[in-house]
Amino acid sequence: MKITNIRIITPYKDFLGTIEIERGIIRRVIEGKEEGEDMKGLIAVPGLIDIHTHGIGGYDFTSWNSEEEFLNNLTKMKEEYIKHGVTTFLPTTVTLPKEVLLEACKAVGKVQDDSIPGMHLEGPFISEKYAGAQDIRYIRAPDLSEVKQCMELSRNKVKTITLAPEKGLEFIDSLVALGIHVSIGHTDADYEIASRAFLLGADRTTHIFNAMRPLHHRDPGVILATINFSPFVEVIPDFIHVDKELIKFLIKVVGEDRLVSVTDSIMAAGLGDGEYSLGKMSITVKGGRALTKFGKLAGSTLTMDKAFVNLASLAGLQAAVKMTSYNPARAIGLSDRGVIMPGKRADLVLLDEKLRIVKVFVKGEEVEVSKY
């Protein structure tokens, strides 16, 4: 298959060209028009990648009663993500009782779909003070044996664990040795502890500014340590969790090569206002804001295509591609996707001039995208 006469956005260049696909892989990317399916007026970007999401379209990763229901929910979730241009995602847990977390890991181990390459455990080894919408009853001390059980049951699909480093800096080395990406978050860490965490191998920060010790001129804390040392930095670009002017500041200071757009979405994403849940917690969505009964933000209703549009409005298309595809792939070690270039998976999203999704390809196969 060959698509041509299309504007191609890569982290390196923005040009009119041709993409040739063979057996699910991009074989050629060249400038200029050739024989093929003419895509005049459309824009090609890599499939979007969400490495921190709890749910979408009425489905929640941690609300199910059987393994069969879980697998069915995941299939439905994938369909919803694709509508929004997401071709790879990491289902993300919240802090749960140990037995429920192990069940979730076991269920992920049954998934045979490389669009779902693993999972993200957001907890349970986090700070009670900065738990956010998570249930503090299930927060616990770092436990390597529990993590090893999670890895075994998931068939080594635990890609990321969000950790409060003040709970135990020595734990970071053990997680890294297991091949897990450690993301610092839901934390009361001061600057020294957070800095040491990154130097010990933590390579990401979970949704910067949210659920962490705030920045103060006499107490720079985890936020300045993140800006100085974190290889990758998650941000939720819904302009609710973080003001758009501050996101512009992050793009300037942290740089578009380190920022990772995530949605932190809950089951309400893609739906309207109403009553929903996150794990075992009741959530009310009003005006697009997801809130607990105490008024705390509880995940988001953001979808990744909207995140892309928001970031493009601040920094342009190439920067948006980096933050929604290229950087998320690198942040979890997926070297086969996230960029339009030869040898990569043919996961593509075609947009119109207003950045609305027109077509989605997963491994070179067009997927039906219904209007929503």
C-alpha positions as CSV (number, residue, x, y, z in Angstrom):
1,M,0.0,0.0,0.0
2,K,1.2,3.5,-0.8
3,I,-0.3,6.8,0.2
4,T,0.9,9.9,-1.5
5,N,0.6,13.7,-1.8
6,I,0.2,13.9,2.0
7,R,1.7,16.3,4.5
8,I,4.0,14.2,6.7
9,I,4.9,15.3,10.2
10,T,8.0,13.8,11.8
11,P,10.0,15.0,14.8
12,Y,12.7,16.1,12.3
13,K,10.8,17.4,9.3
14,D,7.4,18.6,8.0
15,F,7.1,17.9,4.2
16,L,4.8,16.8,1.4
17,G,5.5,13.2,0.5
18,T,4.7,9.5,0.1
19,I,4.5,6.6,2.6
20,E,4.9,3.1,1.4
21,I,3.7,0.2,3.7
22,E,4.4,-3.5,3.4
23,R,3.2,-6.2,5.9
24,G,2.4,-3.7,8.6
25,I,5.8,-1.9,8.4
26,I,6.7,1.4,6.9
27,R,9.1,0.6,4.0
28,R,9.7,4.0,2.4
29,V,9.1,7.6,3.3
30,I,10.1,10.1,0.6
31,E,9.4,13.6,-0.4
32,G,7.3,14.2,-3.4
33,K,4.2,12.6,-5.1
34,E,4.2,9.1,-6.6
35,E,1.6,6.7,-7.9
36,G,-0.6,5.6,-5.0
37,E,-3.7,6.7,-3.0
38,D,-3.8,10.5,-3.3
39,M,-4.3,12.0,0.2
40,K,-4.3,15.7,-0.9
41,G,-5.2,18.0,1.9
42,L,-4.5,15.5,4.7
43,I,-1.8,15.4,7.3
44,A,-0.1,12.1,8.5
45,V,1.1,11.8,12.1
46,P,2.2,8.7,13.9
47,G,-0.4,6.8,15.9
48,L,-0.9,8.5,19.3
49,I,0.4,6.7,22.4
50,D,-1.1,7.1,25.9
51,I,1.1,5.6,28.6
52,H,-1.1,6.8,31.5
53,T,-4.8,6.1,31.2
54,H,-7.4,4.6,33.5
55,G,-10.3,4.3,31.1
56,I,-12.4,5.8,28.3
57,G,-15.9,5.6,26.8
58,G,-17.6,4.2,29.9
59,Y,-15.0,1.5,30.6
60,D,-12.6,1.5,33.5
61,F,-9.5,-0.6,33.7
62,T,-10.0,-1.5,37.4
63,S,-13.8,-2.0,37.5
64,W,-14.7,-5.6,36.4
65,N,-16.0,-8.7,38.0
66,S,-14.3,-11.5,36.0
67,E,-11.4,-12.1,33.7
68,E,-13.8,-12.5,30.8
69,E,-15.4,-9.2,31.6
70,F,-11.9,-7.6,31.9
71,L,-10.8,-8.8,28.5
72,N,-14.1,-7.8,26.9
73,N,-13.8,-4.3,28.5
74,L,-10.2,-4.0,27.2
75,T,-11.4,-4.8,23.6
76,K,-14.1,-2.1,23.9
77,M,-11.6,0.3,25.4
78,K,-9.2,-0.2,22.4
79,E,-12.0,0.6,20.0
80,E,-12.7,3.8,21.9
81,Y,-9.0,4.8,22.0
82,I,-8.7,4.2,18.2
83,K,-11.6,6.7,17.6
84,H,-9.3,9.3,19.2
85,G,-6.2,8.2,17.2
86,V,-4.6,6.2,20.0
87,T,-2.9,3.1,18.6
88,T,-0.9,2.1,21.7
89,F,-1.8,2.5,25.3
90,L,-0.9,1.3,28.8
91,P,-3.9,0.5,31.0
92,T,-3.2,2.1,34.3
93,T,-4.3,0.9,37.7
94,V,-4.9,3.0,40.8
95,T,-4.0,2.0,44.4
96,L,-5.9,-1.2,45.0
97,P,-6.0,-4.0,47.6
98,K,-3.2,-6.5,46.8
99,E,-5.4,-9.3,45.7
100,V,-7.3,-7.0,43.2
101,L,-4.0,-5.7,41.8
102,L,-2.7,-9.2,41.3
103,E,-5.9,-10.1,39.5
104,A,-5.5,-7.1,37.2
105,C,-1.9,-8.2,36.5
106,K,-2.9,-11.7,35.8
107,A,-5.6,-10.5,33.3
108,V,-3.1,-8.3,31.5
109,G,-0.9,-11.4,31.2
110,K,-3.6,-13.0,29.1
111,V,-3.7,-10.1,26.6
112,Q,-2.1,-10.9,23.3
113,D,-2.2,-7.6,21.5
114,D,0.9,-5.5,21.0
115,S,-1.2,-2.3,20.8
116,I,-1.4,-3.0,24.6
117,P,2.3,-3.8,25.4
118,G,1.9,-3.6,29.1
119,M,0.5,-1.8,32.1
120,H,1.3,1.1,34.4
121,L,0.8,0.7,38.2
122,E,0.0,4.1,39.6
123,G,0.6,3.1,43.2
124,P,0.2,1.5,45.7
125,F,3.6,2.7,46.9
126,I,2.7,6.4,47.1
127,S,2.3,9.2,49.6
128,E,-0.8,9.4,51.8
129,K,-0.5,13.2,51.8
130,Y,-0.6,13.5,48.0
131,A,-2.8,10.5,47.2
132,G,-5.1,12.7,45.2
133,A,-8.2,10.7,44.3
134,Q,-6.6,7.4,45.3
135,D,-7.9,5.4,48.2
136,I,-5.4,5.8,51.1
137,R,-6.7,2.6,52.8
138,Y,-4.7,0.6,50.3
139,I,-1.5,2.6,50.2
140,R,1.4,0.4,51.5
141,A,5.1,0.3,51.9
142,P,7.2,-0.8,48.9
143,D,7.2,-4.6,48.7
144,L,9.5,-6.2,46.2
145,S,7.8,-9.6,46.5
146,E,4.5,-8.1,45.5
147,V,6.1,-6.4,42.5
148,K,7.7,-9.7,41.5
149,Q,4.3,-11.4,41.8
150,C,2.9,-8.7,39.5
151,M,5.6,-9.3,37.0
152,E,5.1,-13.0,37.0
153,L,1.4,-12.9,36.7
154,S,1.5,-10.2,34.0
155,R,4.2,-12.1,32.1
156,N,6.6,-9.2,32.6
157,K,4.2,-6.6,31.3
158,V,4.5,-4.1,34.1
159,K,6.1,-1.3,32.2
160,T,5.9,1.5,34.7
161,I,5.4,1.9,38.5
162,T,4.6,5.3,39.9
163,L,6.5,5.6,43.2
164,A,6.8,8.1,46.0
165,P,10.6,8.0,46.5
166,E,10.5,9.0,50.2
167,K,8.9,5.6,50.8
168,G,12.3,4.0,50.0
169,L,15.0,5.2,47.6
170,E,16.7,1.7,47.7
171,F,13.5,0.3,46.1
172,I,14.2,2.2,42.8
173,D,17.3,0.1,42.0
174,S,15.4,-3.1,42.5
175,L,12.6,-2.0,40.2
176,V,15.1,-0.9,37.5
177,A,16.8,-4.3,37.7
178,L,13.5,-5.9,36.9
179,G,13.2,-3.8,33.7
180,I,10.5,-1.5,35.2
181,H,10.4,2.2,34.4
182,V,10.1,4.1,37.7
183,S,8.0,7.3,37.6
184,I,8.1,9.7,40.5
185,G,4.7,10.8,41.6
186,H,2.0,11.2,44.3
187,T,4.9,12.3,46.4
188,D,6.0,14.6,49.2
189,A,9.7,14.3,48.3
190,D,11.9,17.3,48.8
191,Y,14.5,18.4,46.3
192,E,17.3,16.2,47.7
193,I,15.3,13.0,47.8
194,A,13.7,13.5,44.3
195,S,17.1,14.4,42.8
196,R,18.6,11.2,44.3
197,A,15.7,9.2,42.9
198,F,16.5,10.3,39.3
199,L,20.2,9.7,39.8
200,L,19.3,6.2,41.0
201,G,17.4,5.4,37.8
202,A,13.9,6.8,38.0
203,D,13.3,8.1,34.5
204,R,9.9,9.8,34.5
205,T,7.7,12.1,36.6
206,T,4.0,11.3,36.9
207,H,1.8,14.3,35.8
208,I,4.0,17.1,36.9
209,F,2.5,19.7,39.3
210,N,-0.4,17.3,40.2
211,A,-0.3,15.2,43.4
212,M,3.1,16.3,44.6
213,R,4.8,18.8,46.9
214,P,4.3,22.2,45.4
215,L,7.2,24.4,44.2
216,H,8.2,27.1,46.7
217,H,11.1,29.4,46.4
218,R,12.6,28.1,49.6
219,D,11.5,24.5,49.0
220,P,11.9,23.6,45.3
221,G,10.9,20.0,46.0
222,V,10.2,17.4,43.4
223,I,9.2,19.9,40.7
224,L,12.6,21.6,40.3
225,A,14.3,18.2,40.7
226,T,12.1,17.0,37.8
227,I,13.0,20.0,35.6
228,N,16.7,19.5,36.3
229,F,17.0,15.7,36.2
230,S,14.0,13.7,35.0
231,P,14.6,12.1,31.5
232,F,10.9,12.3,30.8
233,V,8.1,14.4,32.3
234,E,4.4,13.6,32.0
235,V,2.0,16.5,31.7
236,I,-1.8,16.5,31.3
237,P,-2.5,19.1,28.6
238,D,-6.2,19.6,29.2
239,F,-5.6,23.2,30.4
240,I,-7.4,22.1,33.6
241,H,-4.7,20.2,35.5
242,V,-2.0,22.6,34.3
243,D,-2.7,26.1,33.0
244,K,-1.7,26.5,29.3
245,E,0.7,29.3,30.1
246,L,2.6,26.9,32.5
247,I,2.6,24.2,29.8
248,K,4.2,26.8,27.4
249,F,6.8,27.4,30.1
250,L,7.5,23.7,30.4
251,I,7.9,23.3,26.7
252,K,10.4,26.2,26.8
253,V,12.3,25.1,29.9
254,V,12.0,21.3,30.0
255,G,11.9,21.0,26.2
256,E,9.7,19.2,23.7
257,D,12.1,16.3,23.7
258,R,11.4,15.3,27.3
259,L,7.7,16.2,27.7
260,V,5.3,13.3,27.5
261,S,1.6,14.0,27.0
262,V,-0.7,11.8,28.9
263,T,-4.4,11.9,29.5
264,D,-4.8,10.3,32.9
265,S,-8.3,9.7,31.6
266,I,-11.0,8.0,33.4
267,M,-14.1,6.1,32.1
268,A,-15.8,9.5,31.4
269,A,-13.4,10.4,28.7
270,G,-15.3,10.8,25.4
271,L,-18.6,11.1,27.2
272,G,-20.5,13.9,28.9
273,D,-21.0,15.2,32.4
274,G,-22.4,12.7,34.9
275,E,-21.6,10.2,37.6
276,Y,-18.8,7.8,37.1
277,S,-16.2,5.8,39.0
278,L,-12.4,5.5,39.3
279,G,-11.5,2.1,40.8
280,K,-13.8,2.0,43.8
281,M,-14.3,5.7,44.1
282,S,-17.3,7.7,42.9
283,I,-16.5,10.6,40.6
284,T,-18.7,13.5,39.4
285,V,-17.9,15.1,36.0
286,K,-19.2,18.6,35.6
287,G,-18.0,21.0,32.9
288,G,-15.5,18.4,31.8
289,R,-13.8,18.3,35.3
290,A,-13.7,15.0,37.1
291,L,-14.0,15.5,40.8
292,T,-14.3,13.4,44.0
293,K,-16.9,14.2,46.5
294,F,-14.3,16.3,48.3
295,G,-13.7,18.4,45.2
296,K,-10.3,16.9,44.3
297,L,-9.4,16.4,40.6
298,A,-9.7,12.7,39.8
299,G,-8.1,11.9,36.5
300,S,-9.4,13.7,33.4
301,T,-11.9,13.5,30.6
302,L,-9.1,14.4,28.1
303,T,-8.7,12.3,25.0
304,M,-5.3,12.2,23.2
305,D,-6.5,13.8,20.0
306,K,-7.7,16.8,22.0
307,A,-4.3,16.8,23.8
308,F,-2.6,16.8,20.3
309,V,-4.7,19.8,19.2
310,N,-3.9,21.7,22.5
311,L,-0.2,21.1,22.2
312,A,-0.1,22.0,18.5
313,S,-1.8,25.3,19.4
314,L,1.1,26.1,21.8
315,A,4.1,24.7,20.0
316,G,3.2,23.5,16.5
317,L,2.7,20.1,14.8
318,Q,6.2,18.8,15.1
319,A,6.4,19.4,18.8
320,A,2.9,17.9,19.3
321,V,4.0,14.8,17.5
322,K,7.0,14.4,19.8
323,M,4.9,14.8,22.9
324,T,2.0,12.5,21.9
325,S,3.9,9.8,20.0
326,Y,7.6,9.9,19.8
327,N,8.4,10.7,23.4
328,P,5.8,8.3,25.0
329,A,7.3,5.4,22.9
330,R,10.8,6.2,24.0
331,A,9.7,6.6,27.6
332,I,8.7,3.0,27.9
333,G,11.2,1.5,25.5
334,L,9.1,1.0,22.4
335,S,11.6,1.5,19.6
336,D,9.3,0.1,16.9
337,R,6.8,2.9,16.8
338,G,6.0,6.6,17.5
339,V,7.6,8.1,14.4
340,I,7.0,7.9,10.7
341,M,10.1,6.4,9.2
342,P,11.2,3.2,7.5
343,G,11.3,0.1,9.6
344,K,8.7,1.3,12.1
345,R,5.2,0.0,12.6
346,A,2.7,1.5,10.2
347,D,0.5,3.1,12.9
348,L,-0.7,6.3,11.3
349,V,-3.4,8.9,11.9
350,L,-4.6,11.1,9.0
351,L,-5.9,14.5,10.0
352,D,-7.7,17.2,8.0
353,E,-6.6,20.8,8.0
354,K,-8.5,21.4,11.3
355,L,-6.7,18.5,12.9
356,R,-9.8,16.3,12.9
357,I,-9.3,12.5,12.5
358,V,-10.1,11.2,9.1
359,K,-8.4,7.8,9.0
360,V,-6.5,5.6,11.4
361,F,-4.1,2.7,10.4
362,V,-2.9,0.1,12.8
363,K,0.0,-1.9,11.4
364,G,-0.9,-0.7,7.9
365,E,-4.6,-1.8,8.2
366,E,-7.2,0.9,8.1
367,V,-9.5,0.7,11.2
368,E,-13.0,1.9,11.0
369,V,-13.3,5.2,12.9
370,S,-16.9,6.2,13.5
371,K,-17.7,9.8,14.1
372,Y,-18.2,10.8,17.7
